[in-house]
Amino acid sequence: MARVLISMPEDFLNKIDQVADGENRSRSELIREALRTYIYRQKVKESTGALKNANLLESLLG
């Protein structure tokens, strides 16, 4: 697995650690899941936007 170095404010990192500890997970697991969720939501937004555009185009052409 690749390693990534990121910078963030100390207080934000502390919040991440609190959540991870509360869920008995590692910091890395929590951050990976957060990024997977973000990517999934972006794909859903793109799909929804594409569907709206297709419907609009269909209504204009129909």
PyMOL Python script that loads the backbone (N, CA, C, O; Angstrom):
from pymol import cmd

cmd.read_pdbstr("""\
ATOM      1  N   MET A   1       0.848  -1.172   0.000  1.00  0.00           N
ATOM      2  CA  MET A   1       0.000   0.000   0.000  1.00  0.00           C
ATOM      3  C   MET A   1       0.895   1.237   0.000  1.00  0.00           C
ATOM      4  O   MET A   1       1.913   1.277   0.690  1.00  0.00           O
ATOM      5  N   ALA A   2       0.513   2.223  -0.764  1.00  0.00           N
ATOM      6  CA  ALA A   2       1.286   3.462  -0.843  1.00  0.00           C
ATOM      7  C   ALA A   2       1.053   4.305   0.402  1.00  0.00           C
ATOM      8  O   ALA A   2      -0.001   4.229   1.034  1.00  0.00           O
ATOM      9  N   ARG A   3       2.038   5.096   0.738  1.00  0.00           N
ATOM     10  CA  ARG A   3       1.932   6.023   1.868  1.00  0.00           C
ATOM     11  C   ARG A   3       1.862   7.432   1.326  1.00  0.00           C
ATOM     12  O   ARG A   3       2.506   7.768   0.333  1.00  0.00           O
ATOM     13  N   VAL A   4       1.063   8.256   2.000  1.00  0.00           N
ATOM     14  CA  VAL A   4       0.860   9.636   1.578  1.00  0.00           C
ATOM     15  C   VAL A   4       1.120  10.539   2.780  1.00  0.00           C
ATOM     16  O   VAL A   4       0.661  10.265   3.889  1.00  0.00           O
ATOM     17  N   LEU A   5       1.846  11.596   2.550  1.00  0.00           N
ATOM     18  CA  LEU A   5       2.121  12.563   3.602  1.00  0.00           C
ATOM     19  C   LEU A   5       1.251  13.793   3.354  1.00  0.00           C
ATOM     20  O   LEU A   5       1.324  14.404   2.287  1.00  0.00           O
ATOM     21  N   ILE A   6       0.432  14.154   4.335  1.00  0.00           N
ATOM     22  CA  ILE A   6      -0.411  15.340   4.203  1.00  0.00           C
ATOM     23  C   ILE A   6      -0.200  16.239   5.416  1.00  0.00           C
ATOM     24  O   ILE A   6       0.227  15.784   6.477  1.00  0.00           O
ATOM     25  N   SER A   7      -0.502  17.501   5.243  1.00  0.00           N
ATOM     26  CA  SER A   7      -0.397  18.464   6.341  1.00  0.00           C
ATOM     27  C   SER A   7      -1.790  18.940   6.711  1.00  0.00           C
ATOM     28  O   SER A   7      -2.642  19.142   5.846  1.00  0.00           O
ATOM     29  N   MET A   8      -2.009  19.116   8.000  1.00  0.00           N
ATOM     30  CA  MET A   8      -3.290  19.631   8.471  1.00  0.00           C
ATOM     31  C   MET A   8      -3.087  20.271   9.835  1.00  0.00           C
ATOM     32  O   MET A   8      -2.121  19.961  10.532  1.00  0.00           O
ATOM     33  N   PRO A   9      -3.989  21.156  10.215  1.00  0.00           N
ATOM     34  CA  PRO A   9      -3.871  21.787  11.524  1.00  0.00           C
ATOM     35  C   PRO A   9      -3.941  20.743  12.645  1.00  0.00           C
ATOM     36  O   PRO A   9      -4.661  19.750  12.543  1.00  0.00           O
ATOM     37  N   GLU A  10      -3.203  20.981  13.679  1.00  0.00           N
ATOM     38  CA  GLU A  10      -3.124  20.044  14.810  1.00  0.00           C
ATOM     39  C   GLU A  10      -4.495  19.777  15.428  1.00  0.00           C
ATOM     40  O   GLU A  10      -4.801  18.641  15.789  1.00  0.00           O
ATOM     41  N   ASP A  11      -5.326  20.822  15.553  1.00  0.00           N
ATOM     42  CA  ASP A  11      -6.639  20.624  16.173  1.00  0.00           C
ATOM     43  C   ASP A  11      -7.538  19.738  15.309  1.00  0.00           C
ATOM     44  O   ASP A  11      -8.354  18.980  15.835  1.00  0.00           O
ATOM     45  N   PHE A  12      -7.390  19.833  13.987  1.00  0.00           N
ATOM     46  CA  PHE A  12      -8.167  18.971  13.095  1.00  0.00           C
ATOM     47  C   PHE A  12      -7.717  17.519  13.246  1.00  0.00           C
ATOM     48  O   PHE A  12      -8.547  16.611  13.286  1.00  0.00           O
ATOM     49  N   LEU A  13      -6.426  17.307  13.329  1.00  0.00           N
ATOM     50  CA  LEU A  13      -5.883  15.966  13.530  1.00  0.00           C
ATOM     51  C   LEU A  13      -6.367  15.390  14.856  1.00  0.00           C
ATOM     52  O   LEU A  13      -6.680  14.202  14.937  1.00  0.00           O
ATOM     53  N   ASN A  14      -6.430  16.213  15.887  1.00  0.00           N
ATOM     54  CA  ASN A  14      -6.935  15.755  17.181  1.00  0.00           C
ATOM     55  C   ASN A  14      -8.384  15.298  17.081  1.00  0.00           C
ATOM     56  O   ASN A  14      -8.763  14.300  17.694  1.00  0.00           O
ATOM     57  N   LYS A  15      -9.199  16.020  16.311  1.00  0.00           N
ATOM     58  CA  LYS A  15     -10.604  15.627  16.113  1.00  0.00           C
ATOM     59  C   LYS A  15     -10.685  14.293  15.373  1.00  0.00           C
ATOM     60  O   LYS A  15     -11.501  13.436  15.713  1.00  0.00           O
ATOM     61  N   ILE A  16      -9.843  14.125  14.371  1.00  0.00           N
ATOM     62  CA  ILE A  16      -9.802  12.859  13.628  1.00  0.00           C
ATOM     63  C   ILE A  16      -9.447  11.718  14.578  1.00  0.00           C
ATOM     64  O   ILE A  16     -10.085  10.666  14.557  1.00  0.00           O
ATOM     65  N   ASP A  17      -8.450  11.926  15.391  1.00  0.00           N
ATOM     66  CA  ASP A  17      -8.028  10.898  16.341  1.00  0.00           C
ATOM     67  C   ASP A  17      -9.127  10.573  17.348  1.00  0.00           C
ATOM     68  O   ASP A  17      -9.299   9.411  17.715  1.00  0.00           O
ATOM     69  N   GLN A  18      -9.867  11.574  17.798  1.00  0.00           N
ATOM     70  CA  GLN A  18     -10.966  11.333  18.740  1.00  0.00           C
ATOM     71  C   GLN A  18     -12.040  10.453  18.111  1.00  0.00           C
ATOM     72  O   GLN A  18     -12.539   9.518  18.737  1.00  0.00           O
ATOM     73  N   VAL A  19     -12.388  10.764  16.869  1.00  0.00           N
ATOM     74  CA  VAL A  19     -13.402   9.960  16.174  1.00  0.00           C
ATOM     75  C   VAL A  19     -12.885   8.541  15.963  1.00  0.00           C
ATOM     76  O   VAL A  19     -13.603   7.576  16.225  1.00  0.00           O
ATOM     77  N   ALA A  20     -11.653   8.406  15.496  1.00  0.00           N
ATOM     78  CA  ALA A  20     -11.066   7.088  15.257  1.00  0.00           C
ATOM     79  C   ALA A  20     -11.025   6.276  16.549  1.00  0.00           C
ATOM     80  O   ALA A  20     -11.377   5.096  16.559  1.00  0.00           O
ATOM     81  N   ASP A  21     -10.597   6.905  17.630  1.00  0.00           N
ATOM     82  CA  ASP A  21     -10.540   6.206  18.920  1.00  0.00           C
ATOM     83  C   ASP A  21     -11.928   5.771  19.365  1.00  0.00           C
ATOM     84  O   ASP A  21     -12.104   4.661  19.866  1.00  0.00           O
ATOM     85  N   GLY A  22     -12.917   6.649  19.180  1.00  0.00           N
ATOM     86  CA  GLY A  22     -14.288   6.338  19.579  1.00  0.00           C
ATOM     87  C   GLY A  22     -14.882   5.182  18.795  1.00  0.00           C
ATOM     88  O   GLY A  22     -15.790   4.499  19.270  1.00  0.00           O
ATOM     89  N   GLU A  23     -14.365   4.966  17.594  1.00  0.00           N
ATOM     90  CA  GLU A  23     -14.855   3.883  16.738  1.00  0.00           C
ATOM     91  C   GLU A  23     -13.895   2.686  16.720  1.00  0.00           C
ATOM     92  O   GLU A  23     -14.073   1.753  15.936  1.00  0.00           O
ATOM     93  N   ASN A  24     -12.882   2.722  17.585  1.00  0.00           N
ATOM     94  CA  ASN A  24     -11.871   1.657  17.656  1.00  0.00           C
ATOM     95  C   ASN A  24     -11.269   1.358  16.285  1.00  0.00           C
ATOM     96  O   ASN A  24     -11.160   0.204  15.873  1.00  0.00           O
ATOM     97  N   ARG A  25     -10.881   2.430  15.590  1.00  0.00           N
ATOM     98  CA  ARG A  25     -10.282   2.320  14.265  1.00  0.00           C
ATOM     99  C   ARG A  25      -8.974   3.100  14.256  1.00  0.00           C
ATOM    100  O   ARG A  25      -8.707   3.921  15.133  1.00  0.00           O
ATOM    101  N   SER A  26      -8.185   2.824  13.256  1.00  0.00           N
ATOM    102  CA  SER A  26      -6.961   3.604  13.110  1.00  0.00           C
ATOM    103  C   SER A  26      -7.284   4.912  12.394  1.00  0.00           C
ATOM    104  O   SER A  26      -8.308   5.036  11.721  1.00  0.00           O
ATOM    105  N   ARG A  27      -6.413   5.855  12.549  1.00  0.00           N
ATOM    106  CA  ARG A  27      -6.530   7.135  11.844  1.00  0.00           C
ATOM    107  C   ARG A  27      -6.584   6.889  10.338  1.00  0.00           C
ATOM    108  O   ARG A  27      -7.396   7.489   9.634  1.00  0.00           O
ATOM    109  N   SER A  28      -5.722   6.011   9.851  1.00  0.00           N
ATOM    110  CA  SER A  28      -5.675   5.715   8.418  1.00  0.00           C
ATOM    111  C   SER A  28      -6.990   5.125   7.919  1.00  0.00           C
ATOM    112  O   SER A  28      -7.480   5.505   6.856  1.00  0.00           O
ATOM    113  N   GLU A  29      -7.558   4.201   8.683  1.00  0.00           N
ATOM    114  CA  GLU A  29      -8.843   3.608   8.278  1.00  0.00           C
ATOM    115  C   GLU A  29      -9.926   4.670   8.167  1.00  0.00           C
ATOM    116  O   GLU A  29     -10.696   4.687   7.206  1.00  0.00           O
ATOM    117  N   LEU A  30      -9.981   5.546   9.143  1.00  0.00           N
ATOM    118  CA  LEU A  30     -10.996   6.597   9.144  1.00  0.00           C
ATOM    119  C   LEU A  30     -10.826   7.535   7.951  1.00  0.00           C
ATOM    120  O   LEU A  30     -11.801   7.879   7.283  1.00  0.00           O
ATOM    121  N   ILE A  31      -9.602   7.943   7.689  1.00  0.00           N
ATOM    122  CA  ILE A  31      -9.343   8.858   6.575  1.00  0.00           C
ATOM    123  C   ILE A  31      -9.624   8.175   5.240  1.00  0.00           C
ATOM    124  O   ILE A  31     -10.180   8.802   4.339  1.00  0.00           O
ATOM    125  N   ARG A  32      -9.248   6.890   5.093  1.00  0.00           N
ATOM    126  CA  ARG A  32      -9.549   6.162   3.854  1.00  0.00           C
ATOM    127  C   ARG A  32     -11.052   6.095   3.617  1.00  0.00           C
ATOM    128  O   ARG A  32     -11.517   6.315   2.499  1.00  0.00           O
ATOM    129  N   GLU A  33     -11.812   5.791   4.665  1.00  0.00           N
ATOM    130  CA  GLU A  33     -13.264   5.715   4.508  1.00  0.00           C
ATOM    131  C   GLU A  33     -13.851   7.079   4.153  1.00  0.00           C
ATOM    132  O   GLU A  33     -14.750   7.170   3.317  1.00  0.00           O
ATOM    133  N   ALA A  34     -13.350   8.130   4.781  1.00  0.00           N
ATOM    134  CA  ALA A  34     -13.839   9.479   4.484  1.00  0.00           C
ATOM    135  C   ALA A  34     -13.580   9.822   3.014  1.00  0.00           C
ATOM    136  O   ALA A  34     -14.438  10.409   2.355  1.00  0.00           O
ATOM    137  N   LEU A  35     -12.419   9.464   2.506  1.00  0.00           N
ATOM    138  CA  LEU A  35     -12.099   9.750   1.107  1.00  0.00           C
ATOM    139  C   LEU A  35     -12.920   8.890   0.149  1.00  0.00           C
ATOM    140  O   LEU A  35     -13.344   9.367  -0.904  1.00  0.00           O
ATOM    141  N   ARG A  36     -13.148   7.616   0.511  1.00  0.00           N
ATOM    142  CA  ARG A  36     -14.017   6.769  -0.324  1.00  0.00           C
ATOM    143  C   ARG A  36     -15.420   7.362  -0.393  1.00  0.00           C
ATOM    144  O   ARG A  36     -16.028   7.397  -1.463  1.00  0.00           O
ATOM    145  N   THR A  37     -15.933   7.824   0.738  1.00  0.00           N
ATOM    146  CA  THR A  37     -17.267   8.426   0.792  1.00  0.00           C
ATOM    147  C   THR A  37     -17.309   9.692  -0.052  1.00  0.00           C
ATOM    148  O   THR A  37     -18.272   9.911  -0.787  1.00  0.00           O
ATOM    149  N   TYR A  38     -16.293  10.517   0.040  1.00  0.00           N
ATOM    150  CA  TYR A  38     -16.227  11.746  -0.756  1.00  0.00           C
ATOM    151  C   TYR A  38     -16.235  11.433  -2.252  1.00  0.00           C
ATOM    152  O   TYR A  38     -16.979  12.046  -3.017  1.00  0.00           O
ATOM    153  N   ILE A  39     -15.406  10.478  -2.658  1.00  0.00           N
ATOM    154  CA  ILE A  39     -15.324  10.104  -4.075  1.00  0.00           C
ATOM    155  C   ILE A  39     -16.663   9.554  -4.559  1.00  0.00           C
ATOM    156  O   ILE A  39     -17.111   9.891  -5.655  1.00  0.00           O
ATOM    157  N   TYR A  40     -17.304   8.711  -3.752  1.00  0.00           N
ATOM    158  CA  TYR A  40     -18.607   8.159  -4.118  1.00  0.00           C
ATOM    159  C   TYR A  40     -19.638   9.278  -4.294  1.00  0.00           C
ATOM    160  O   TYR A  40     -20.393   9.278  -5.267  1.00  0.00           O
ATOM    161  N   ARG A  41     -19.671  10.218  -3.368  1.00  0.00           N
ATOM    162  CA  ARG A  41     -20.631  11.319  -3.458  1.00  0.00           C
ATOM    163  C   ARG A  41     -20.376  12.184  -4.686  1.00  0.00           C
ATOM    164  O   ARG A  41     -21.324  12.651  -5.317  1.00  0.00           O
ATOM    165  N   GLN A  42     -19.118  12.402  -5.033  1.00  0.00           N
ATOM    166  CA  GLN A  42     -18.794  13.170  -6.235  1.00  0.00           C
ATOM    167  C   GLN A  42     -19.309  12.450  -7.482  1.00  0.00           C
ATOM    168  O   GLN A  42     -19.848  13.082  -8.390  1.00  0.00           O
ATOM    169  N   LYS A  43     -19.140  11.128  -7.522  1.00  0.00           N
ATOM    170  CA  LYS A  43     -19.622  10.355  -8.666  1.00  0.00           C
ATOM    171  C   LYS A  43     -21.142  10.422  -8.758  1.00  0.00           C
ATOM    172  O   LYS A  43     -21.694  10.529  -9.854  1.00  0.00           O
ATOM    173  N   VAL A  44     -21.818  10.361  -7.620  1.00  0.00           N
ATOM    174  CA  VAL A  44     -23.275  10.458  -7.610  1.00  0.00           C
ATOM    175  C   VAL A  44     -23.706  11.827  -8.121  1.00  0.00           C
ATOM    176  O   VAL A  44     -24.646  11.928  -8.909  1.00  0.00           O
ATOM    177  N   LYS A  45     -23.022  12.886  -7.675  1.00  0.00           N
ATOM    178  CA  LYS A  45     -23.339  14.237  -8.157  1.00  0.00           C
ATOM    179  C   LYS A  45     -23.168  14.325  -9.662  1.00  0.00           C
ATOM    180  O   LYS A  45     -24.023  14.874 -10.357  1.00  0.00           O
ATOM    181  N   GLU A  46     -22.063  13.784 -10.171  1.00  0.00           N
ATOM    182  CA  GLU A  46     -21.803  13.819 -11.610  1.00  0.00           C
ATOM    183  C   GLU A  46     -22.871  13.046 -12.372  1.00  0.00           C
ATOM    184  O   GLU A  46     -23.349  13.506 -13.409  1.00  0.00           O
ATOM    185  N   SER A  47     -23.245  11.880 -11.870  1.00  0.00           N
ATOM    186  CA  SER A  47     -24.268  11.062 -12.520  1.00  0.00           C
ATOM    187  C   SER A  47     -25.611  11.768 -12.507  1.00  0.00           C
ATOM    188  O   SER A  47     -26.337  11.761 -13.501  1.00  0.00           O
ATOM    189  N   THR A  48     -25.936  12.378 -11.374  1.00  0.00           N
ATOM    190  CA  THR A  48     -27.201  13.100 -11.250  1.00  0.00           C
ATOM    191  C   THR A  48     -27.220  14.281 -12.204  1.00  0.00           C
ATOM    192  O   THR A  48     -28.230  14.532 -12.862  1.00  0.00           O
ATOM    193  N   GLY A  49     -26.121  15.003 -12.286  1.00  0.00           N
ATOM    194  CA  GLY A  49     -26.023  16.136 -13.204  1.00  0.00           C
ATOM    195  C   GLY A  49     -26.154  15.692 -14.647  1.00  0.00           C
ATOM    196  O   GLY A  49     -26.829  16.346 -15.442  1.00  0.00           O
ATOM    197  N   ALA A  50     -25.513  14.582 -14.993  1.00  0.00           N
ATOM    198  CA  ALA A  50     -25.585  14.067 -16.362  1.00  0.00           C
ATOM    199  C   ALA A  50     -27.013  13.642 -16.690  1.00  0.00           C
ATOM    200  O   ALA A  50     -27.488  13.869 -17.803  1.00  0.00           O
ATOM    201  N   LEU A  51     -27.695  13.032 -15.738  1.00  0.00           N
ATOM    202  CA  LEU A  51     -29.075  12.614 -15.956  1.00  0.00           C
ATOM    203  C   LEU A  51     -29.982  13.821 -16.147  1.00  0.00           C
ATOM    204  O   LEU A  51     -30.847  13.813 -17.023  1.00  0.00           O
ATOM    205  N   LYS A  52     -29.793  14.855 -15.341  1.00  0.00           N
ATOM    206  CA  LYS A  52     -30.585  16.082 -15.491  1.00  0.00           C
ATOM    207  C   LYS A  52     -30.351  16.706 -16.866  1.00  0.00           C
ATOM    208  O   LYS A  52     -31.292  17.145 -17.528  1.00  0.00           O
ATOM    209  N   ASN A  53     -29.089  16.740 -17.284  1.00  0.00           N
ATOM    210  CA  ASN A  53     -28.769  17.305 -18.603  1.00  0.00           C
ATOM    211  C   ASN A  53     -29.399  16.485 -19.718  1.00  0.00           C
ATOM    212  O   ASN A  53     -29.909  17.046 -20.688  1.00  0.00           O
ATOM    213  N   ALA A  54     -29.368  15.164 -19.591  1.00  0.00           N
ATOM    214  CA  ALA A  54     -29.965  14.298 -20.606  1.00  0.00           C
ATOM    215  C   ALA A  54     -31.476  14.522 -20.665  1.00  0.00           C
ATOM    216  O   ALA A  54     -32.059  14.581 -21.748  1.00  0.00           O
ATOM    217  N   ASN A  55     -32.104  14.646 -19.499  1.00  0.00           N
ATOM    218  CA  ASN A  55     -33.552  14.872 -19.463  1.00  0.00           C
ATOM    219  C   ASN A  55     -33.900  16.233 -20.064  1.00  0.00           C
ATOM    220  O   ASN A  55     -34.892  16.362 -20.783  1.00  0.00           O
ATOM    221  N   LEU A  56     -33.093  17.233 -19.773  1.00  0.00           N
ATOM    222  CA  LEU A  56     -33.331  18.562 -20.332  1.00  0.00           C
ATOM    223  C   LEU A  56     -33.185  18.538 -21.850  1.00  0.00           C
ATOM    224  O   LEU A  56     -34.007  19.104 -22.571  1.00  0.00           O
ATOM    225  N   LEU A  57     -32.136  17.880 -22.326  1.00  0.00           N
ATOM    226  CA  LEU A  57     -31.911  17.786 -23.767  1.00  0.00           C
ATOM    227  C   LEU A  57     -33.062  17.028 -24.434  1.00  0.00           C
ATOM    228  O   LEU A  57     -33.532  17.417 -25.504  1.00  0.00           O
ATOM    229  N   GLU A  58     -33.504  15.961 -23.803  1.00  0.00           N
ATOM    230  CA  GLU A  58     -34.611  15.178 -24.351  1.00  0.00           C
ATOM    231  C   GLU A  58     -35.885  16.010 -24.427  1.00  0.00           C
ATOM    232  O   GLU A  58     -36.621  15.932 -25.411  1.00  0.00           O
ATOM    233  N   SER A  59     -36.147  16.802 -23.395  1.00  0.00           N
ATOM    234  CA  SER A  59     -37.358  17.637 -23.404  1.00  0.00           C
ATOM    235  C   SER A  59     -37.257  18.730 -24.478  1.00  0.00           C
ATOM    236  O   SER A  59     -38.265  19.092 -25.086  1.00  0.00           O
ATOM    237  N   LEU A  60     -36.063  19.250 -24.710  1.00  0.00           N
ATOM    238  CA  LEU A  60     -35.884  20.268 -25.734  1.00  0.00           C
ATOM    239  C   LEU A  60     -36.032  19.690 -27.139  1.00  0.00           C
ATOM    240  O   LEU A  60     -36.560  20.344 -28.039  1.00  0.00           O
ATOM    241  N   LEU A  61     -35.566  18.467 -27.313  1.00  0.00           N
ATOM    242  CA  LEU A  61     -35.612  17.837 -28.632  1.00  0.00           C
ATOM    243  C   LEU A  61     -36.960  17.160 -28.906  1.00  0.00           C
ATOM    244  O   LEU A  61     -37.347  16.961 -30.058  1.00  0.00           O
ATOM    245  N   GLY A  62     -37.656  16.816 -27.836  1.00  0.00           N
ATOM    246  CA  GLY A  62     -38.896  16.050 -27.991  1.00  0.00           C
ATOM    247  C   GLY A  62     -40.049  16.907 -28.162  1.00  0.00           C
ATOM    248  O   GLY A  62     -41.168  16.414 -28.306  1.00  0.00           O
TER     249      GLY A  62
END
""", "prot")
cmd.dss("prot")
cmd.show_as("cartoon", "prot")
cmd.util.cbc("prot")
cmd.orient("prot")
